[in-house]
Amino acid sequence: MDEPGKKLSPFALTPARIMLLCFGVILILIAISMARGGMSGYQELREARDAALVAPPEPAPVTTP
């Protein structure tokens, strides 16, 4: 596949570089998730949804003109 005298390009995707790119993407996704509230924000969202389902809002009074 590779010739012994041929120099490797600095932008060639080798298996090690692909693995490092994947780790970088995972790290960026974790950082974005933590910046947006992480798991605690998700838990608060679920609690708010459950509270809204248990106690439906009261209907607005009907006014006649």
C-alpha positions in Angstrom: 0.0 0.0 0.0 2.5 2.6 1.1 5.9 2.8 -0.6 8.8 2.8 1.8 10.4 6.0 0.3 7.2 8.0 0.1 6.7 10.6 2.7 3.3 10.7 4.6 1.3 13.9 4.1 0.6 15.9 7.3 -3.2 15.8 6.4 -3.4 12.0 5.7 -6.0 10.3 7.8 -4.3 7.4 9.6 -6.2 5.2 12.0 -4.5 7.0 15.0 -5.6 10.4 13.6 -9.1 9.2 13.0 -9.3 8.0 16.7 -8.0 11.3 17.9 -10.6 13.2 15.8 -13.4 11.0 17.3 -12.2 11.7 20.8 -12.1 15.4 20.0 -15.7 15.3 18.7 -16.8 13.5 21.9 -15.1 16.0 24.0 -16.7 18.9 22.2 -20.2 17.3 22.6 -19.6 16.8 26.3 -18.6 20.5 26.7 -21.6 21.7 24.8 -23.9 19.5 26.9 -22.4 20.8 30.1 -22.7 24.4 28.9 -26.4 23.9 28.2 -27.2 22.5 31.7 -26.1 18.8 31.5 -28.2 16.2 33.1 -29.6 18.5 35.8 -31.3 20.6 33.2 -32.8 17.5 31.7 -34.1 16.4 35.1 -35.7 19.8 35.8 -37.4 19.6 32.4 -38.8 16.2 33.1 -40.1 17.3 36.6 -41.8 20.4 35.0 -43.4 18.2 32.4 -44.7 15.8 35.0 -46.0 18.6 37.1 -47.9 20.0 34.1 -49.4 16.6 33.3 -50.6 16.1 36.9 -52.3 19.5 37.4 -54.0 20.6 34.2 -54.5 24.4 34.0 -57.8 25.8 35.0 -59.9 26.9 32.0 -60.3 30.6 31.5 -63.6 32.1 32.4 -65.9 32.7 29.5 -67.1 36.3 29.2 -70.0 37.3 27.1 -70.0 40.8 25.4 
